[in-house]
Each structure stands twice: as C-alpha cells, then as structure tokens.
Amino acid sequence: MTDLERFRDTVEKFIAANGISPTRFGKEFAGDPLFVFELRKGREPRSDTRARVLAGITAERAA
C-alpha cells in the first residue's frame, strides 16, 4: 500500500467512524468541501496538505 493509499484509507475510516459527511470533512480539515470527492476520483494532494489533514485527524482523535 502506498502512502497515498494509506492516506485515503485513513480519511475514509475517520469519516465512517465519526459519522460526518465527506463535505464537512473537506471543509473542516482541508478547507475544500470537494476534497474527499476529488480524493476518491484520484486527486493526489500535496504532502503538506496531507500532513495538515492528518494533523487535524490526530488532534480530533485526542480531543
């Protein structure tokens, strides 16, 4: 599994576990309501974007 595949898997699992919509996730974690939909279509976010999203997920889990 590549880093990008792991990232997508982490995002999808977080969405499912927290019962939030892909639109809300995109707005809150990436500043883009279409982020998850584009990720599902094959979008490859820059490494700094992935790091920011993962940091947000980590912070949310710790809260």
PDB file with one MODEL, atoms N, CA, C and O in Angstrom:
MODEL        1
ATOM      1  N   MET A   1       0.852  -1.179   0.000  1.00  0.00           N
ATOM      2  CA  MET A   1       0.000   0.000   0.000  1.00  0.00           C
ATOM      3  C   MET A   1       0.898   1.244   0.000  1.00  0.00           C
ATOM      4  O   MET A   1       1.839   1.343   0.788  1.00  0.00           O
ATOM      5  N   THR A   2       0.597   2.171  -0.881  1.00  0.00           N
ATOM      6  CA  THR A   2       1.389   3.401  -0.974  1.00  0.00           C
ATOM      7  C   THR A   2       0.979   4.391   0.119  1.00  0.00           C
ATOM      8  O   THR A   2      -0.035   4.206   0.791  1.00  0.00           O
ATOM      9  N   ASP A   3       1.773   5.433   0.281  1.00  0.00           N
ATOM     10  CA  ASP A   3       1.440   6.486   1.249  1.00  0.00           C
ATOM     11  C   ASP A   3       0.099   7.128   0.907  1.00  0.00           C
ATOM     12  O   ASP A   3      -0.702   7.417   1.795  1.00  0.00           O
ATOM     13  N   LEU A   4      -0.137   7.349  -0.376  1.00  0.00           N
ATOM     14  CA  LEU A   4      -1.394   7.961  -0.805  1.00  0.00           C
ATOM     15  C   LEU A   4      -2.579   7.042  -0.498  1.00  0.00           C
ATOM     16  O   LEU A   4      -3.628   7.509  -0.055  1.00  0.00           O
ATOM     17  N   GLU A   5      -2.417   5.756  -0.730  1.00  0.00           N
ATOM     18  CA  GLU A   5      -3.490   4.799  -0.415  1.00  0.00           C
ATOM     19  C   GLU A   5      -3.755   4.759   1.086  1.00  0.00           C
ATOM     20  O   GLU A   5      -4.907   4.686   1.514  1.00  0.00           O
ATOM     21  N   ARG A   6      -2.694   4.807   1.883  1.00  0.00           N
ATOM     22  CA  ARG A   6      -2.863   4.836   3.344  1.00  0.00           C
ATOM     23  C   ARG A   6      -3.586   6.108   3.779  1.00  0.00           C
ATOM     24  O   ARG A   6      -4.444   6.077   4.661  1.00  0.00           O
ATOM     25  N   PHE A   7      -3.226   7.228   3.148  1.00  0.00           N
ATOM     26  CA  PHE A   7      -3.880   8.495   3.455  1.00  0.00           C
ATOM     27  C   PHE A   7      -5.371   8.411   3.142  1.00  0.00           C
ATOM     28  O   PHE A   7      -6.202   8.768   3.977  1.00  0.00           O
ATOM     29  N   ARG A   8      -5.708   7.945   1.957  1.00  0.00           N
ATOM     30  CA  ARG A   8      -7.126   7.812   1.577  1.00  0.00           C
ATOM     31  C   ARG A   8      -7.862   6.903   2.548  1.00  0.00           C
ATOM     32  O   ARG A   8      -8.984   7.203   2.956  1.00  0.00           O
ATOM     33  N   ASP A   9      -7.236   5.799   2.917  1.00  0.00           N
ATOM     34  CA  ASP A   9      -7.850   4.856   3.852  1.00  0.00           C
ATOM     35  C   ASP A   9      -8.086   5.512   5.212  1.00  0.00           C
ATOM     36  O   ASP A   9      -9.140   5.321   5.818  1.00  0.00           O
ATOM     37  N   THR A  10      -7.122   6.275   5.688  1.00  0.00           N
ATOM     38  CA  THR A  10      -7.255   6.979   6.970  1.00  0.00           C
ATOM     39  C   THR A  10      -8.418   7.958   6.928  1.00  0.00           C
ATOM     40  O   THR A  10      -9.209   8.028   7.869  1.00  0.00           O
ATOM     41  N   VAL A  11      -8.525   8.711   5.844  1.00  0.00           N
ATOM     42  CA  VAL A  11      -9.619   9.679   5.694  1.00  0.00           C
ATOM     43  C   VAL A  11     -10.962   8.960   5.690  1.00  0.00           C
ATOM     44  O   VAL A  11     -11.878   9.358   6.409  1.00  0.00           O
ATOM     45  N   GLU A  12     -11.086   7.913   4.896  1.00  0.00           N
ATOM     46  CA  GLU A  12     -12.360   7.186   4.798  1.00  0.00           C
ATOM     47  C   GLU A  12     -12.751   6.558   6.138  1.00  0.00           C
ATOM     48  O   GLU A  12     -13.919   6.594   6.525  1.00  0.00           O
ATOM     49  N   LYS A  13     -11.786   5.991   6.835  1.00  0.00           N
ATOM     50  CA  LYS A  13     -12.080   5.386   8.140  1.00  0.00           C
ATOM     51  C   LYS A  13     -12.502   6.445   9.152  1.00  0.00           C
ATOM     52  O   LYS A  13     -13.403   6.206   9.956  1.00  0.00           O
ATOM     53  N   PHE A  14     -11.865   7.606   9.124  1.00  0.00           N
ATOM     54  CA  PHE A  14     -12.227   8.685  10.044  1.00  0.00           C
ATOM     55  C   PHE A  14     -13.648   9.159   9.771  1.00  0.00           C
ATOM     56  O   PHE A  14     -14.427   9.360  10.703  1.00  0.00           O
ATOM     57  N   ILE A  15     -13.985   9.336   8.513  1.00  0.00           N
ATOM     58  CA  ILE A  15     -15.337   9.767   8.140  1.00  0.00           C
ATOM     59  C   ILE A  15     -16.365   8.753   8.640  1.00  0.00           C
ATOM     60  O   ILE A  15     -17.371   9.127   9.243  1.00  0.00           O
ATOM     61  N   ALA A  16     -16.111   7.479   8.389  1.00  0.00           N
ATOM     62  CA  ALA A  16     -17.048   6.430   8.798  1.00  0.00           C
ATOM     63  C   ALA A  16     -17.165   6.337  10.318  1.00  0.00           C
ATOM     64  O   ALA A  16     -18.268   6.220  10.851  1.00  0.00           O
ATOM     65  N   ALA A  17     -16.043   6.389  11.006  1.00  0.00           N
ATOM     66  CA  ALA A  17     -16.041   6.237  12.467  1.00  0.00           C
ATOM     67  C   ALA A  17     -16.711   7.404  13.174  1.00  0.00           C
ATOM     68  O   ALA A  17     -17.268   7.238  14.260  1.00  0.00           O
ATOM     69  N   ASN A  18     -16.661   8.585  12.566  1.00  0.00           N
ATOM     70  CA  ASN A  18     -17.201   9.777  13.215  1.00  0.00           C
ATOM     71  C   ASN A  18     -18.546  10.219  12.654  1.00  0.00           C
ATOM     72  O   ASN A  18     -19.131  11.193  13.130  1.00  0.00           O
ATOM     73  N   GLY A  19     -19.032   9.514  11.656  1.00  0.00           N
ATOM     74  CA  GLY A  19     -20.343   9.809  11.103  1.00  0.00           C
ATOM     75  C   GLY A  19     -20.491  11.208  10.538  1.00  0.00           C
ATOM     76  O   GLY A  19     -21.555  11.819  10.647  1.00  0.00           O
ATOM     77  N   ILE A  20     -19.427  11.716   9.934  1.00  0.00           N
ATOM     78  CA  ILE A  20     -19.521  13.046   9.326  1.00  0.00           C
ATOM     79  C   ILE A  20     -19.579  12.900   7.808  1.00  0.00           C
ATOM     80  O   ILE A  20     -19.155  11.884   7.256  1.00  0.00           O
ATOM     81  N   SER A  21     -20.094  13.899   7.157  1.00  0.00           N
ATOM     82  CA  SER A  21     -20.197  13.844   5.700  1.00  0.00           C
ATOM     83  C   SER A  21     -18.839  14.160   5.069  1.00  0.00           C
ATOM     84  O   SER A  21     -18.009  14.844   5.668  1.00  0.00           O
ATOM     85  N   PRO A  22     -18.628  13.657   3.866  1.00  0.00           N
ATOM     86  CA  PRO A  22     -17.392  13.999   3.159  1.00  0.00           C
ATOM     87  C   PRO A  22     -17.242  15.507   2.952  1.00  0.00           C
ATOM     88  O   PRO A  22     -16.131  16.036   2.991  1.00  0.00           O
ATOM     89  N   THR A  23     -18.356  16.189   2.732  1.00  0.00           N
ATOM     90  CA  THR A  23     -18.311  17.641   2.539  1.00  0.00           C
ATOM     91  C   THR A  23     -17.827  18.338   3.802  1.00  0.00           C
ATOM     92  O   THR A  23     -16.967  19.216   3.743  1.00  0.00           O
ATOM     93  N   ARG A  24     -18.380  17.944   4.940  1.00  0.00           N
ATOM     94  CA  ARG A  24     -17.965  18.550   6.216  1.00  0.00           C
ATOM     95  C   ARG A  24     -16.494  18.261   6.494  1.00  0.00           C
ATOM     96  O   ARG A  24     -15.751  19.150   6.911  1.00  0.00           O
ATOM     97  N   PHE A  25     -16.078  17.024   6.264  1.00  0.00           N
ATOM     98  CA  PHE A  25     -14.673  16.680   6.473  1.00  0.00           C
ATOM     99  C   PHE A  25     -13.783  17.583   5.632  1.00  0.00           C
ATOM    100  O   PHE A  25     -12.819  18.160   6.136  1.00  0.00           O
ATOM    101  N   GLY A  26     -14.106  17.704   4.359  1.00  0.00           N
ATOM    102  CA  GLY A  26     -13.303  18.531   3.469  1.00  0.00           C
ATOM    103  C   GLY A  26     -13.220  19.975   3.920  1.00  0.00           C
ATOM    104  O   GLY A  26     -12.149  20.582   3.898  1.00  0.00           O
ATOM    105  N   LYS A  27     -14.365  20.528   4.335  1.00  0.00           N
ATOM    106  CA  LYS A  27     -14.385  21.919   4.807  1.00  0.00           C
ATOM    107  C   LYS A  27     -13.525  22.093   6.046  1.00  0.00           C
ATOM    108  O   LYS A  27     -12.722  23.022   6.129  1.00  0.00           O
ATOM    109  N   GLU A  28     -13.697  21.190   7.013  1.00  0.00           N
ATOM    110  CA  GLU A  28     -13.023  21.339   8.304  1.00  0.00           C
ATOM    111  C   GLU A  28     -11.535  21.010   8.266  1.00  0.00           C
ATOM    112  O   GLU A  28     -10.739  21.668   8.936  1.00  0.00           O
ATOM    113  N   PHE A  29     -11.157  20.009   7.498  1.00  0.00           N
ATOM    114  CA  PHE A  29      -9.779  19.530   7.557  1.00  0.00           C
ATOM    115  C   PHE A  29      -8.902  19.987   6.392  1.00  0.00           C
ATOM    116  O   PHE A  29      -7.679  20.040   6.520  1.00  0.00           O
ATOM    117  N   ALA A  30      -9.523  20.318   5.256  1.00  0.00           N
ATOM    118  CA  ALA A  30      -8.722  20.718   4.097  1.00  0.00           C
ATOM    119  C   ALA A  30      -9.116  22.085   3.548  1.00  0.00           C
ATOM    120  O   ALA A  30      -8.463  22.608   2.644  1.00  0.00           O
ATOM    121  N   GLY A  31     -10.178  22.658   4.090  1.00  0.00           N
ATOM    122  CA  GLY A  31     -10.639  23.946   3.585  1.00  0.00           C
ATOM    123  C   GLY A  31     -11.255  23.856   2.204  1.00  0.00           C
ATOM    124  O   GLY A  31     -11.340  24.855   1.491  1.00  0.00           O
ATOM    125  N   ASP A  32     -11.692  22.647   1.819  1.00  0.00           N
ATOM    126  CA  ASP A  32     -12.243  22.414   0.486  1.00  0.00           C
ATOM    127  C   ASP A  32     -13.381  21.410   0.594  1.00  0.00           C
ATOM    128  O   ASP A  32     -13.136  20.236   0.872  1.00  0.00           O
ATOM    129  N   PRO A  33     -14.625  21.847   0.382  1.00  0.00           N
ATOM    130  CA  PRO A  33     -15.757  20.930   0.525  1.00  0.00           C
ATOM    131  C   PRO A  33     -15.735  19.762  -0.465  1.00  0.00           C
ATOM    132  O   PRO A  33     -16.402  18.753  -0.238  1.00  0.00           O
ATOM    133  N   LEU A  34     -14.989  19.883  -1.542  1.00  0.00           N
ATOM    134  CA  LEU A  34     -14.907  18.804  -2.534  1.00  0.00           C
ATOM    135  C   LEU A  34     -13.684  17.911  -2.342  1.00  0.00           C
ATOM    136  O   LEU A  34     -13.449  17.002  -3.139  1.00  0.00           O
ATOM    137  N   PHE A  35     -12.916  18.160  -1.305  1.00  0.00           N
ATOM    138  CA  PHE A  35     -11.655  17.448  -1.086  1.00  0.00           C
ATOM    139  C   PHE A  35     -11.817  15.928  -1.139  1.00  0.00           C
ATOM    140  O   PHE A  35     -11.094  15.257  -1.876  1.00  0.00           O
ATOM    141  N   VAL A  36     -12.754  15.381  -0.370  1.00  0.00           N
ATOM    142  CA  VAL A  36     -12.918  13.921  -0.301  1.00  0.00           C
ATOM    143  C   VAL A  36     -13.412  13.369  -1.635  1.00  0.00           C
ATOM    144  O   VAL A  36     -12.948  12.323  -2.088  1.00  0.00           O
ATOM    145  N   PHE A  37     -14.345  14.066  -2.257  1.00  0.00           N
ATOM    146  CA  PHE A  37     -14.868  13.596  -3.540  1.00  0.00           C
ATOM    147  C   PHE A  37     -13.767  13.549  -4.590  1.00  0.00           C
ATOM    148  O   PHE A  37     -13.697  12.606  -5.379  1.00  0.00           O
ATOM    149  N   GLU A  38     -12.914  14.556  -4.603  1.00  0.00           N
ATOM    150  CA  GLU A  38     -11.797  14.581  -5.547  1.00  0.00           C
ATOM    151  C   GLU A  38     -10.742  13.543  -5.178  1.00  0.00           C
ATOM    152  O   GLU A  38     -10.113  12.956  -6.058  1.00  0.00           O
ATOM    153  N   LEU A  39     -10.550  13.319  -3.895  1.00  0.00           N
ATOM    154  CA  LEU A  39      -9.622  12.285  -3.435  1.00  0.00           C
ATOM    155  C   LEU A  39     -10.087  10.919  -3.936  1.00  0.00           C
ATOM    156  O   LEU A  39      -9.282  10.103  -4.385  1.00  0.00           O
ATOM    157  N   ARG A  40     -11.384  10.684  -3.853  1.00  0.00           N
ATOM    158  CA  ARG A  40     -11.962   9.421  -4.330  1.00  0.00           C
ATOM    159  C   ARG A  40     -11.806   9.252  -5.839  1.00  0.00           C
ATOM    160  O   ARG A  40     -11.752   8.127  -6.335  1.00  0.00           O
ATOM    161  N   LYS A  41     -11.733  10.353  -6.564  1.00  0.00           N
ATOM    162  CA  LYS A  41     -11.571  10.316  -8.024  1.00  0.00           C
ATOM    163  C   LYS A  41     -10.109  10.208  -8.443  1.00  0.00           C
ATOM    164  O   LYS A  41      -9.802  10.104  -9.630  1.00  0.00           O
ATOM    165  N   GLY A  42      -9.212  10.233  -7.461  1.00  0.00           N
ATOM    166  CA  GLY A  42      -7.802  10.080  -7.781  1.00  0.00           C
ATOM    167  C   GLY A  42      -6.927  11.284  -7.504  1.00  0.00           C
ATOM    168  O   GLY A  42      -5.736  11.273  -7.814  1.00  0.00           O
ATOM    169  N   ARG A  43      -7.508  12.326  -6.921  1.00  0.00           N
ATOM    170  CA  ARG A  43      -6.706  13.509  -6.578  1.00  0.00           C
ATOM    171  C   ARG A  43      -5.540  13.102  -5.692  1.00  0.00           C
ATOM    172  O   ARG A  43      -5.695  12.283  -4.787  1.00  0.00           O
ATOM    173  N   GLU A  44      -4.386  13.670  -5.954  1.00  0.00           N
ATOM    174  CA  GLU A  44      -3.196  13.413  -5.153  1.00  0.00           C
ATOM    175  C   GLU A  44      -2.788  14.708  -4.462  1.00  0.00           C
ATOM    176  O   GLU A  44      -2.058  15.515  -5.038  1.00  0.00           O
ATOM    177  N   PRO A  45      -3.252  14.914  -3.233  1.00  0.00           N
ATOM    178  CA  PRO A  45      -2.911  16.151  -2.528  1.00  0.00           C
ATOM    179  C   PRO A  45      -1.409  16.255  -2.270  1.00  0.00           C
ATOM    180  O   PRO A  45      -0.712  15.251  -2.126  1.00  0.00           O
ATOM    181  N   ARG A  46      -0.938  17.492  -2.216  1.00  0.00           N
ATOM    182  CA  ARG A  46       0.477  17.722  -1.907  1.00  0.00           C
ATOM    183  C   ARG A  46       0.790  17.180  -0.519  1.00  0.00           C
ATOM    184  O   ARG A  46      -0.103  17.000   0.308  1.00  0.00           O
ATOM    185  N   SER A  47       2.052  16.926  -0.281  1.00  0.00           N
ATOM    186  CA  SER A  47       2.460  16.347   1.001  1.00  0.00           C
ATOM    187  C   SER A  47       2.135  17.263   2.169  1.00  0.00           C
ATOM    188  O   SER A  47       1.786  16.778   3.245  1.00  0.00           O
ATOM    189  N   ASP A  48       2.241  18.585   1.987  1.00  0.00           N
ATOM    190  CA  ASP A  48       1.913  19.484   3.091  1.00  0.00           C
ATOM    191  C   ASP A  48       0.411  19.479   3.384  1.00  0.00           C
ATOM    192  O   ASP A  48       0.007  19.638   4.536  1.00  0.00           O
ATOM    193  N   THR A  49      -0.411  19.301   2.363  1.00  0.00           N
ATOM    194  CA  THR A  49      -1.859  19.195   2.573  1.00  0.00           C
ATOM    195  C   THR A  49      -2.181  17.912   3.322  1.00  0.00           C
ATOM    196  O   THR A  49      -2.978  17.917   4.260  1.00  0.00           O
ATOM    197  N   ARG A  50      -1.562  16.814   2.908  1.00  0.00           N
ATOM    198  CA  ARG A  50      -1.789  15.536   3.610  1.00  0.00           C
ATOM    199  C   ARG A  50      -1.360  15.644   5.063  1.00  0.00           C
ATOM    200  O   ARG A  50      -2.057  15.157   5.953  1.00  0.00           O
ATOM    201  N   ALA A  51      -0.217  16.279   5.310  1.00  0.00           N
ATOM    202  CA  ALA A  51       0.272  16.428   6.687  1.00  0.00           C
ATOM    203  C   ALA A  51      -0.697  17.253   7.527  1.00  0.00           C
ATOM    204  O   ALA A  51      -0.952  16.922   8.685  1.00  0.00           O
ATOM    205  N   ARG A  52      -1.237  18.323   6.951  1.00  0.00           N
ATOM    206  CA  ARG A  52      -2.189  19.181   7.675  1.00  0.00           C
ATOM    207  C   ARG A  52      -3.474  18.412   7.996  1.00  0.00           C
ATOM    208  O   ARG A  52      -4.004  18.517   9.102  1.00  0.00           O
ATOM    209  N   VAL A  53      -3.970  17.641   7.028  1.00  0.00           N
ATOM    210  CA  VAL A  53      -5.188  16.853   7.245  1.00  0.00           C
ATOM    211  C   VAL A  53      -4.941  15.792   8.311  1.00  0.00           C
ATOM    212  O   VAL A  53      -5.768  15.614   9.205  1.00  0.00           O
ATOM    213  N   LEU A  54      -3.830  15.094   8.232  1.00  0.00           N
ATOM    214  CA  LEU A  54      -3.516  14.061   9.227  1.00  0.00           C
ATOM    215  C   LEU A  54      -3.334  14.660  10.617  1.00  0.00           C
ATOM    216  O   LEU A  54      -3.737  14.053  11.609  1.00  0.00           O
ATOM    217  N   ALA A  55      -2.735  15.840  10.698  1.00  0.00           N
ATOM    218  CA  ALA A  55      -2.589  16.514  11.994  1.00  0.00           C
ATOM    219  C   ALA A  55      -3.959  16.859  12.566  1.00  0.00           C
ATOM    220  O   ALA A  55      -4.178  16.734  13.770  1.00  0.00           O
ATOM    221  N   GLY A  56      -4.874  17.288  11.715  1.00  0.00           N
ATOM    222  CA  GLY A  56      -6.233  17.586  12.160  1.00  0.00           C
ATOM    223  C   GLY A  56      -6.951  16.352  12.661  1.00  0.00           C
ATOM    224  O   GLY A  56      -7.655  16.405  13.670  1.00  0.00           O
ATOM    225  N   ILE A  57      -6.779  15.244  11.964  1.00  0.00           N
ATOM    226  CA  ILE A  57      -7.388  13.980  12.391  1.00  0.00           C
ATOM    227  C   ILE A  57      -6.818  13.565  13.744  1.00  0.00           C
ATOM    228  O   ILE A  57      -7.566  13.167  14.637  1.00  0.00           O
ATOM    229  N   THR A  58      -5.507  13.656  13.897  1.00  0.00           N
ATOM    230  CA  THR A  58      -4.855  13.292  15.158  1.00  0.00           C
ATOM    231  C   THR A  58      -5.354  14.164  16.300  1.00  0.00           C
ATOM    232  O   THR A  58      -5.639  13.660  17.386  1.00  0.00           O
ATOM    233  N   ALA A  59      -5.460  15.453  16.066  1.00  0.00           N
ATOM    234  CA  ALA A  59      -5.943  16.377  17.102  1.00  0.00           C
ATOM    235  C   ALA A  59      -7.392  16.074  17.471  1.00  0.00           C
ATOM    236  O   ALA A  59      -7.762  16.130  18.644  1.00  0.00           O
ATOM    237  N   GLU A  60      -8.198  15.758  16.485  1.00  0.00           N
ATOM    238  CA  GLU A  60      -9.616  15.448  16.734  1.00  0.00           C
ATOM    239  C   GLU A  60      -9.751  14.167  17.550  1.00  0.00           C
ATOM    240  O   GLU A  60     -10.596  14.078  18.441  1.00  0.00           O
ATOM    241  N   ARG A  61      -8.921  13.183  17.246  1.00  0.00           N
ATOM    242  CA  ARG A  61      -8.965  11.918  17.998  1.00  0.00           C
ATOM    243  C   ARG A  61      -8.539  12.122  19.443  1.00  0.00           C
ATOM    244  O   ARG A  61      -9.045  11.454  20.345  1.00  0.00           O
ATOM    245  N   ALA A  62      -7.608  13.045  19.665  1.00  0.00           N
ATOM    246  CA  ALA A  62      -7.096  13.300  21.016  1.00  0.00           C
ATOM    247  C   ALA A  62      -8.073  14.117  21.858  1.00  0.00           C
ATOM    248  O   ALA A  62      -7.992  14.113  23.087  1.00  0.00           O
ATOM    249  N   ALA A  63      -8.985  14.810  21.205  1.00  0.00           N
ATOM    250  CA  ALA A  63      -9.930  15.688  21.921  1.00  0.00           C
ATOM    251  C   ALA A  63     -10.984  14.908  22.682  1.00  0.00           C
ATOM    252  O   ALA A  63     -11.845  15.504  23.330  1.00  0.00           O
TER     253      ALA A  63
ENDMDL
END
